[in-house]
Amino acid sequence: MRTTLLDLDRLGETLDEVREAEVPAAVLLTQARSRTRSLAGAKDALDRLGLPVLETVIPAREGIAASFGDRPDPEGLIAYRAAMEELRAALKTAKDSP
């Protein structure tokens, strides 16, 4: 989810669906600009809602936005790999717990 107020506002509908489905879920912040009020505010709002948020944050990258129709530079996808590894670890932990 992006760290804009619009995206935070739309999160409620998604949460309703997740809660109804009773499946584990976590929020991945994307297109984030580090050290900004919007990122800090999004993290704070999600924390107040008691939502699990991945530690990995996907930074805003012009190269990814400009790669429409092409493969983005793999160097720009490192954060996505970190997010995937974090999700895998969380799922394994959830699966292994009683």
C-alpha positions as CSV (number, residue, x, y, z in Angstrom):
1,M,0.0,0.0,0.0
2,R,1.2,3.5,-0.8
3,T,1.7,5.9,2.1
4,T,-0.9,8.5,0.9
5,L,-4.0,9.5,2.8
6,L,-6.1,8.2,-0.1
7,D,-4.6,4.7,0.2
8,L,-5.0,4.7,4.0
9,D,-8.6,5.7,3.6
10,R,-9.3,2.8,1.1
11,L,-7.6,0.3,3.5
12,G,-10.8,-0.1,5.5
13,E,-12.6,-2.0,2.7
14,T,-9.6,-4.4,2.3
15,L,-9.5,-5.0,6.0
16,D,-13.1,-5.9,6.1
17,E,-12.5,-8.6,3.4
18,V,-9.4,-9.9,5.2
19,R,-11.2,-10.2,8.5
20,E,-14.2,-11.9,6.9
21,A,-11.9,-14.4,5.2
22,E,-10.1,-15.0,8.5
23,V,-6.7,-15.2,6.8
24,P,-3.3,-13.9,8.1
25,A,-2.4,-10.6,6.6
26,A,0.2,-7.8,6.8
27,V,0.7,-4.5,5.2
28,L,3.5,-3.8,2.8
29,L,4.2,-0.1,2.4
30,T,5.2,0.8,-1.2
31,Q,6.3,3.8,-3.2
32,A,7.4,5.3,0.1
33,R,9.7,8.2,0.4
34,S,12.0,7.8,3.4
35,R,12.1,10.3,6.2
36,T,8.8,11.9,5.2
37,R,5.8,12.8,7.2
38,S,3.6,10.7,5.0
39,L,5.6,7.6,5.7
40,A,5.8,8.3,9.5
41,G,2.0,9.1,9.5
42,A,1.1,5.9,7.6
43,K,3.2,3.8,10.0
44,D,1.6,5.5,13.0
45,A,-1.9,5.1,11.7
46,L,-1.4,1.4,10.9
47,D,0.1,0.9,14.4
48,R,-2.9,2.5,16.0
49,L,-5.2,0.1,14.0
50,G,-3.2,-2.8,15.3
51,L,-2.2,-4.0,11.9
52,P,0.9,-6.0,11.3
53,V,3.3,-4.0,9.0
54,L,6.2,-5.6,7.3
55,E,9.6,-4.1,8.3
56,T,10.6,-3.9,4.6
57,V,9.4,-0.7,3.0
58,I,9.4,-0.5,-0.8
59,P,11.0,2.9,-1.8
60,A,9.6,5.1,-4.6
61,R,11.8,4.6,-7.6
62,E,11.5,6.5,-10.8
63,G,13.1,3.6,-12.7
64,I,10.3,1.2,-11.8
65,A,7.6,3.8,-12.7
66,A,9.4,4.4,-16.0
67,S,9.8,0.7,-16.9
68,F,6.2,0.2,-18.2
69,G,6.4,-2.3,-21.0
70,D,10.0,-3.2,-20.1
71,R,11.7,-5.2,-17.4
72,P,12.9,-3.0,-14.6
73,D,16.5,-3.0,-13.6
74,P,16.9,-5.9,-11.1
75,E,18.9,-3.6,-8.9
76,G,15.8,-1.6,-8.3
77,L,13.9,-4.7,-7.1
78,I,16.1,-5.5,-4.1
79,A,13.4,-4.3,-1.6
80,Y,10.8,-6.5,-3.2
81,R,13.1,-9.5,-2.7
82,A,13.5,-8.5,1.0
83,A,9.7,-8.2,1.4
84,M,9.2,-11.7,-0.2
85,E,11.8,-13.2,2.2
86,E,10.1,-11.5,5.2
87,L,6.7,-12.8,4.1
88,R,8.1,-16.3,3.7
89,A,9.6,-16.2,7.2
90,A,6.4,-15.0,8.7
91,L,4.3,-17.7,6.9
92,K,6.7,-20.4,8.1
93,T,6.5,-19.1,11.6
94,A,2.7,-19.0,11.4
95,K,2.6,-22.5,9.9
96,D,4.9,-23.9,12.6
97,S,3.1,-22.4,15.6
98,P,0.4,-24.5,17.3
